[in-house]
Amino acid sequence: MATDTVTPTPTASPQASPPPAPRRKLTGYWLILPAALWLGIFFVIPFYSLLATSLYDPTGSVLEGYKVTFHWQNFPDALRDYWQPLLRALWYAGLATLICLVLGYVLAYAIAFKAGRWRNLLLVLVIAPFFTSFLIRTLSWKLILADDGWIVNALQAVHLLGANGRLLATPVAVIAGLTYNFLPFMVLPLYASLEKIDHRLIEAAGDLYASPIRAFFKVTWPLSLPGVVAGTLLTFIPAAGDFINATLLGSPNQRMVGNVIQDLFTTNQDYAAAGALSVILMVVIVGMVLVYVRKSGTEDLV
């Protein structure tokens, strides 16, 4: 009599655990470590030193030494004594930035849309001034705007300047120097923004019966706003703290806040006032930048 054999049901083997995932959480931190060290050494520590300097006891001296006494009165005192150079620096920097925006946008637009095979050459010409010293470039403007230079002679010939008129030691010379020296900082971000615009969008605006001017303000200008914001910030911030142009191209009447800070640190050795004025300038610029970026509506930079 045959007996039925029962085949045992194979039991499911326990599922093998997946291999441990590689530890990638620390990879990002290792990658940002060099930048963090750089910022810590060359920004955080100097800023802490500057802030401590701004809180020195103003009665100290280089010989007797300074002490951090948290003398907050240094800030209103510095603002009361040097508010005019501070406002003058912001005014000059704002005008130079506006001029750079107009000139730089035209140049960047021409390079991005009209240059063709000459595009790379024009970009090299834009950055070519950086191959020479900032000081040499400013001194060359001192020669160009000299009282016996061809520009002054030409303006006097067409009666735009009087017989004794001059350009040096005037706000015009200082703003011209700022505009020239910082124009590449405006052109390059504008070009990078304009170069990414799809030309078919502009053609589509024309197909929808938009005039070239309307197409520019409805298509090109909004799409280039990130470059506008980046260029204006890169131009305004260093121009506001500049002191070379005012020193070489201006007179004591055109002293900017950078000149005052330099004199307080090096000549007067009034470290408390110099530090306080430097912190005030930083706070004012940071506040203006935050408001400007928020109001501009460029999400790329917020």
Phi, psi and omega in degrees: 000120184282139178256139178287131177266133180260120179279121182294136178288125181293130179283141181292127178286144179302136182295132182292134180290140180294151179298147181301135180294144178297144182283094181259356184294327182275349183298315180299321180293322177295326181291324182271357182299314179300318179294322179294320177296319179299313179295322181294319184283318189254000176231305186294311182295312177298323179294320177298318178296319179294318179296320177295322178297322180293344180254016176296157170288118184294347179276357179284179180209170180294322182286315182277342181093156177251151177232141177280103181250011181053049180277086184293344179294345178301326184289307177296329178294316179294321179292324179291321185278332189230032180289331180294310175299329178294311178295323179296320179296316179295323180292312179298316181295321178295316178296316179297322179294319179296316179296318178298324180295315181294309181293317183292326180292317178299315181294315180295323178296317180295320180292318185287323189249336189241347189287326181064232183286349178271006186299311182297322179296318180294323177295321177296320179294329179295317183268358182302323179301336180291347178283352175244164183291146175302321181293319180294320180297321180288321177296327178295325176292331176295324176287321182294321183265014181300157183299330179256018180279170185289333179292312179298318179297320180293319179292326176290328180293326179263011174064029170272343172233146177289175181299327179254014181289156181211163177250326177295154180061034176227162175301331180300316181294318181295314180293323177297318178295318177297318181298313182295314186290331185250005179300319178300330178293339176271320187292315187295313176296324178295317179297316180299324179284318181290326184294336181275351182289132177285120182297337180294333177294319178292321177295323179295322177297321177293323178295334178269022173067027174275136177291161179303322180292317180293320178297324179295312184283341180264336184240299188294310183298311179299321181288340180264003183301321176303320176292325178296313181295314180297317181294318180294323178291316180294337179270313187291317187298307178291330180293325181293329180262005183288147175227349182292313183297318179293328180288315186272328186254347183248195179229180176304335178286345179252018180299131177259174185295331177297322177296320180295316180297319178298315180294321180295323180284315190265318185267304183281339183053037175264080188294326181296311179293321179296316179295318179297317180293324177295317179294320178299316179299318180296316181295317180297315182293317179298317178298316178296321180295316180297316179295318182296315181294320178295316182288333182289336176074021179269107183293338181295335186248356182278000000 
